[in-house]
Amino acid sequence: MKVLKQFFIILLISCVGEILNILLPLPIPASIYGMVLVFVLLHTGILKLEDIKDAGKFLIEIMPVMFIPAGVGLMSSWGILKPVLIPVSIITIASTVLVMAGGGRVTQIVIKHSNSTKEDSENE
């Protein structure tokens, strides 16, 4: 029953994200609204991690299964994708490398900034 309650909480937050997507005229997906809402609720303490932890772990464990329909869709569209396979592959690889490099650089900057902030507070 506990996991069912946790799923309901996650579903409710997802529903609020969908409502925000409809009401706000921003080009942001409903799932992003939901994730930000979960972050805010967890950060403020309104929602405790224990309230959604087990259901969240389960959803993460079954995440690979959720990609099967997309993979089957790609396989069934092979005839359409075959002529553009090389450009799509190059774009995919290049964008992956750029995202990894950008994410790594931002992480380094954040770590350096947090270390300098710690040193400044220790020196005071």
Buried (B, 14 or more C-beta within 10 A) or exposed (E): EEEEEBBEBBEEBBEBBBEBBEEEEEEEEBEEBBBEBBEEBBEEEEBEEEBBEBBBEEBEEEEEEEEEEEEEEEEEEEEEEEEEEEEEEEEEEEEEEEEEEEEEEEEEEEEEEEEEEEEEEEEE
